[in-house]
């Protein structure tokens, strides 16, 4: 996180980036958000969707999303179920990988 995006990444067909349990430590917020911003720029013609699954532990998670909106100008939306997630991603066909995960 926070480092440069390798040039070869832009040739990959990335439409969704899934992240898990990576915002419980405030020191990772800025580097992660910088990487997300850089990835969005690399794929500016069709930026990927970013899915972040996390456990609510305290104020750190809310702070991450506030920072994402206020300082990085990223849109955020909370989804509490798999069907809601599929709807947000415009997935019309069944996706067994999404149905296997739990979203809180």
N, C-alpha and C positions, 0 to 999 in steps of 0.2 A: 504494500500500500504506500502511496505517496511517491513512488518512483515513476520514472518515465514509462509510458506504454510502449512495448516493443512494436516496431513497424509491422511485423508479420501479423499482428493481431487484426489489423484492418482488413486483411483478406479472408478472415474467417466469417462464416455465416452466423453471427451471434445475434440472437433476438431476445434472449432472456439470460440474466445473470442471477444466480441464486446464491445467497449468503446466509450463513447461519451463526447465531450466537457470537457476534463480533462487535457489539456496541456496549458491552457492560463496563468497559474501561474508557473513561473520558479521554485518555491520552491517544486513543486510536481514532477518535471522531474526525478530526481534521484530515489526517492522512487518508482515511477511507473516503471521505467526501471529496477530497482532491482527486483520488483515483476514479471515482464515479464520474466526476465532472470531465476528466480527461477522456474516459471511455465514451461518454456521450459525444464529445467533440470529434473523436476518431470516426464514429458512426453517425455523423451529423445528418446524413441523408435518411437514415432509418435507425435512430438510437434504440438500443435495447431497453427492455423493461428490467427493472431491478427489484428482486423479491428478497426481503430481509425477514428471516424468521428469528425470533428472539424470545427470551424469557424475561418477563417484567420483574426486575429485582429492586428497583428504586428510581431515583430521579434521573439517572444516567440516560436511560432510554428516551425519555421525554426531551432531555437536553439535546440528544443527537438529532431528533426530528426538528426541533426548533432551529438548531444550527443549519440543518439542511435547507429549511425554508428561508430563513432570514439572511444568512450569509452566503449560501451557495445557490439560492434561487431555484431550488429543486421542489417539484410538486410531490407531496406525500399523501397517501391514502391508507387508512387502516382497513384490513380485510380480516374478518374473524372466522371464515370458513372456506373450504376448498371450492365450493360452487361460486362463492363471491370472488375468489381469486381467479377462477377460470373466466368469469364474466369480465373482470377488470382487464384480463389479458386478451379478451376476444377469442377464446379457445372454443371452437364450435364442435370439434371432434373429441371423443373421450381420450384422456391422457392418463394412462395408468401410473405414471410417475408422480403426477400431482395428486392423484387420489390416494397415494400411499403416504403422503406427508400430512402432518397435522399443522394447522395454522392457528395461532392463538392471538 
